[in-house]
Amino acid sequence: MQYCVHAHTAVAIDVGLSSDEIRALRGEIPIEVAFTDDSERRLIRWIDAMAGATGPVPSTVWDDVRASFAAHLLVELGVTIGATLFLNRFATGFELPTSAATAERLEEAGMQ
């Protein structure tokens, strides 16, 4: 799990997410503190529901995300969620180590 958190944190830094946004996505602060846009919060709730689902995603979550995002985007994101879950499980199962370079970058950013 540590490898996945480190890898995704490094990508989040690379794409320009703020420190608060990264910390919120890591579960360190509430999502509502870092993400004030309703559409972004709806999308995060949907992603969390998709990633943690043991059954259908609740219709209220679907209704909320569909109000802000086109169906084709949700399909693309759904495929990305599935691929990411597979890669996370793979990395965790094999206990892949975080590279020294990534660990150093995260430490410099205060995100170890």
N, C-alpha and C positions, 0 to 999 in steps of 0.2 A: 504494500500500500504506500509506503514511503516513496518509492520510485515514482509512482503515479502522481502523487501530490507534488513532488519536486518537478517532474517533467511538465505537468500542466501549469504549475506556477511560472516556470521559465517561459512557456509559450504566452501566458497571460501578460507577463512583463514585456515580451517582444511585440505583442500587438497593441500595447499602450494602455492596458487597463490600469486604473489608479490603484494605489496601495489599499485603500478601503474596499474597492471592488474585489480585489484579489482576496483580501482577508474575509470578506463576506462569502465569496464562493468557497473558501476553505472552511467555512463554518465558524470562524473566529469572532465575527460580529454579525448582527442581524442583517439580512438582505435589504430590509427597508432603510437602513442607515446609509448604505452605499449606493443603492439604486433607487432613485426618486421617480423615474419614469414608469408609469403604469404598464406600458407595453413590455418593458424589460422585466419587470417583476412577474408579469403573467407568463412570459417565456421561461423564466427560471423555474416557476412553479410547475409548468408543463414538463420541462426537462427533468426536474426532480421526480415527478410522477412517472414519467417514462422509464427513467433509470432505475427507480426503486420498485416498480410495479410487480406485483405478484398476480395481478388480474387486470381487468380493463382500467384505463385511466378514467377517473370520475368525469361525468359529462359536464359538470360545472367548470372543471379545469380546461376541458376541450373547448367549451363555449367561450371562455375568457381568451384563450390563445388565438382562436379563430377570428375573434373580433379585431385582432391586431396584425395577423400574419396570414398570407396567402397559403392555400393548401399545398402548392408545389414546394414552397419553402419548408413547410412542416414535414413533408415527405423526405426532403433532403436532410433536414436536421434529424429526423428519426433514424435514417440510415447511419448518419454520423454517430448518433448516440449508441446504436448497436455495435458499430465497429469499435468505438471507444471502450465500451464495456468489455468487449472481447479482449482488446489489448491490455486493459487494466487487469483483467483476471489473469491473463498470460504472464504479465510482468510480476504480479503479486505471487502467482503460483511458483514461478521460477526464482523468486526473490532477487530480481535484477537489482544491481547496485546503481546508485546515482553516480554519474561521472564526477570526477574531481572538479572539472571545469564548471559543471552545472552547480555543484555544491558551493563553489566559490562565488559564482554569480548570485546565487540566492542569499548567501551570507552578506555580500556587499549590499544587497537590496533590503536586508533585514527580514528575509522571508525563509529562513532555514527551517 
